[in-house]
Every structure is written in structure tokens, then in C-alpha cells.
Amino acid sequence: MRHPIFAANWKMNQAPADAKAFVKQFMASYPRQQDREVLFFPPALAVSVVVEAVRDRPDIAVGVQNIHWEDAGAFTGENSAPMSRAAGARYVLVGHSERRHVFGETEDQTNKKVLAAFRAGLTPMICVGETLAQREAGETNTVIIRQLRAAVATLAPNQIASCMVAYEPVWAIGTGKTATPDDAAHAHGALRGELKTLTVDRAEAVVILYGGSVNRGNAGVLLAAPQVDGLLVGGASLEADGWSGLVRT
């Protein structure tokens, strides 16, 4: 059975001291839960601080927002998958829309990063999503399935089944616009159908999250949509009490 996942992507927010204070406040109002898991994706400089802060909470885990596909080398400003794992991270975002559209990450690079994650023992959360122009052209399924296939192109079916997937329509990220529950269910259903092809008989094990202007007001209806297994949250995860309320949805 899949249990709900609530993932906080802090993006370029929360310095180490701020992250430590946030987690302390969050855990004070969020007792240990058995039926859900919370993931934090802090900036790289705060990962070790968050890992230490949640070490006694098995229901809370930490990931990194990005990795390089090489394990080491002359790549100034980058962080590798082995370094991230050594710092205590267990997950990594791959192919987030900001990496694709702001930093020019290609589909080939998402595949290389997924492979690097597996080599280091990290679980990749593969992010897929269409732009507004693609949505209006009726290309949503074509785009997100292409992105998913590219990210897992060189993986074995059992490895694909060990990934997480996040559907994050680009037009809904940070805009205040949110996909309707029907929109989310349609996209998640298309992804689940493709996973059935890619993983043979293990597609139901894959957690598929929705991300895009999620907040406390819409979290419940989105989670209730078919095939939505969790939420990837940006801005609404930056205030401890609000995040505590959202993850109790």
C-alpha cells in the first residue's frame, strides 16, 4: 500500500540556522505519524543541519534538490550524489521544472542524474510537467510521458519501480494557478499507465506526487483525486506552523 508523501521543496530559502529553527518548531507541533511520511528538500548548505535535526524521527527524511551526474571531478559549484548521501540525504529531485527551464537541464541529463542517484543509494523523485503552451495545445500527456521515459531510459524495471514521480505543471508553479483535481487525476493516470508498461507488474508501488501552487486550502481535494499519492510543495512549506497543518491534511 502506498502511504501519503508530503515533500517540502525549500528551493533557495532557509539558511542553516533558519532551517534548524524551522524543523524544531515544526516537530513541536507535528508528532510522529505512522500513516504518512514527510520529506524535506533544503538547500545544499542546510542539508546536514536538517538531517541532524530529524535523526530521531523515522517518519521524516531529507533529500537534496539537485545533483551532478558525475561522482566527483572539476565541476565548481556542483554537488555529487555520493556527497549528498554521505551528508545524510536519502532522496533527490531530478528534472524539476526550474532546473529544466531556468538552468537548461536536458532530458539526457535527467537520465544521467537518475543513474547517479541509484549508484549512490539515493531515491530519485523524477519531476515532469508541461508548459502552458503545451497544455493549451493538448500535449500534456505526450510531454510528461516523454519526460518520464527519458529519465528512466536506461533503468531496469525494478529500478524504475523504486523511483518516485512528481507531476508539476509548469504553468502552476508559483503562479497561484493550480491544476484541478480532475486535471491532476488525468495526468497521474497517464503516468501510472506508462509505468505499467515500464515496470511490468510493479507500477502500483510507485508514488506519484502533485506539485504546483499547493496550499492548505487545496491540499485535501488534491490528495483525494485518484492516483495522487502525495504533494510536492514549495512556498507553502516555508512557514513551520502552516506546513505542520498542511501535512496533517
N, C-alpha and C positions, 0 to 999 in steps of 0.2 A: 504494500500500500504506500502511495506517495503521501507525504505529510507536507503541510504548507511551509514554504520558504519565504522569509522576508529579508530582502537584501538591501542594505544601505550603501549607496554609492556616494561617497562624500566629495568626489571629484577634487578640485584644488581648494579644499577647505579643511579646517581643523589642523592646526599645528600640534606638535606632540603634547604640550601641556594642555591645550584645549581638548584634545582627544581623550586624554586621561580623565579630565574633569567630566567630560560628556559621559563616558562609559560608567563612571562612578555614579553619576546622577541617574542614568538610565537603569542600571541594575538595582538601584534602591527602590525603584517603582515597578520593576519588572521581575517578579520571582521566577524561579526556574520552571520551565514548561516542558511537558512530556510529548505534546502533540504537534509541535512546530519547531522550526529552527530559525535563528537569526544569524545573518551574515553581515559583517562589516567589511567594506572596501575603503579603507582610509588612504590618504596619500602615502607614498612610499616612506617618507620620513617619519610617519606616525605608526607604521605597521607594528614594530616591536613593542611600542608602548601599549597598543590595543591588545596585542597577543598576551602580554603580561597581565593586563587588567582583567581579562576574561578567562584566565587559565583554570579557574575552579568552576567554570560554567560550561559543561559539555553541550548545552543547548545553544551555545553561541560560538561561532567560528569566524575566522578572519581570512580575507583574501587580498590580493593586490589588483590594482586597476589596469596594469599593463605589464608585459614582459618583452624582452628581446628574444628572438628565436635562436640566437647563439648562446651557448652556456657560459662563455667568457670571451674576452677579447677587447680590442681597441674601439669601444663604442661609447664615447663620452656621453654621460647623461642618462644612459640606459641601465636597466636592472634585469638580471637574468632570472630564469626560473629556479635554478639551484640556489641562488642567493635568497630569493623570495621564500623558498621552502625552509632554508636554514634560519630565516628570520621568524618562522612560525606560521607563515601563510599556508592555507590548505586549498584555496581557490584562486582563480584568476579570471578576470573579464577579458574576453578576446573579441575583437571586432566591434567594440562599442561604436555607436554612430559618430561620436566626436573623434575617435581615432580614425575612422574612415573618412569623414567629411572635413575635419579640421586639419588632421595631420597626414592625410593621403594614404592611409593604410590600405593595401590591396587585398584582394581575396586570396592570392597566393601567400601573402604574408600571414593572413589569419590561419591558414593551414600550417605554416611553419611554427607559429606560436602554439597552436594546439598540440603539435608533436612535441615541442619543447616542454610544454606543461606535463604531458604524460611521462616524459623521460625523468622529470624531477619529482613526480609524485603529486602534482597539483591537479585539481579537478577544474577543467575549463568550463566557464559559462559563456557559451557562444551567443553573441548578440547579433540579431538580424532585424531588418526593418526597412520599409520603403519611404521614399520622399513623398511630399505632397503631389508633385507632378506625376510620379509613378502610380500613386493611389488613384488620382483622377483619371489616369489612362487605363485603369482596371488591371494594373500589373502587379498588385500586391503579392499574390501567391507566386507568380513567376520569379519575382525578385527575392523573396525570403527563402524560397526553396533553392534557388541558385546559390545564395549566400551560404546556406546550410551545407549544401553538397560540397561547395568549395572548401569550407572549413574542415570537413571530415574526409576529404577525398582520399587520403592515404591511410585511413584508420581501418582496423578490423572491426567487424560488427560488435564485438564485446566491448571494444574501446568506445565506440560511438554511444553504446548504451550507458556508459559511465559518465558521459558529459551531461551538463545542464544546457538548456537553451533559454534565451530571453528574447521575446518579441518586443521590440521597442520601435514603434513607428516614428520615423524621424520628425514628421510634422507635429508630433505630440510632445516632444521632449522640451521641457522648459518653456512651452508656449501657452500653457493653461488649457490647451485643447487636449481632450482625452478620447481615445477610441471608446465607442460604446461597448457594453458587454457583448453585444452581437458581433461587433467588429472583431473584438478580441477572440471570441469563441471561433469565429470563422478562420482567422489566421492560425490560431493554435491547432484547430482541427486539421488544417492543411499541413502544418508542420508534423503533427502526430502521424498523419497518413504517410508522409515521406519517411519518417523514422521507422515505420513498419517495414518499408522497403529496404532501408539501410541496415536495420539491426536484425532482420529476420523475424524473431519472435520476442524481442525484448524491449519493444518501443514503449510499453506501458511503464517501464521502470524510469524513463527519462522525465525529469522535472522540467516543465516549460513555464517560465515566468512571464508576466506582462510588465512592461515599463513604459512610462510616458505620462508625466503630469499626474502621478498618483498622489492622493492625499487622504486624510482621514474621512473626508466626505464621500469619496468614491471607492475606497478600498474594498468595502464589503460587497458591493454589487459586482465589482470586477472579479473578486475571488469566487463569487457564486456562479460565474459564467463557466460553461462546460470547457474542460481541458485547461483551465487556468489553475496552475498549481502553486502559484506564489507571485510575489511582486518585487520588482527591482525599482527602488525609489531613490530619487535624487534630492531635490530641495526639501521635501517633507521629512527627510531623515536627519536634518541638520539641527533640530531642536529636540533635546533629550525627552522632555515630557510628551511632546507631540508624537515622537517616534515610539515611545512606550505605548501610547494609546493606539497608534496605528497597528503595531504588531500584535495587539490583543484582539484585533478585529475577528 
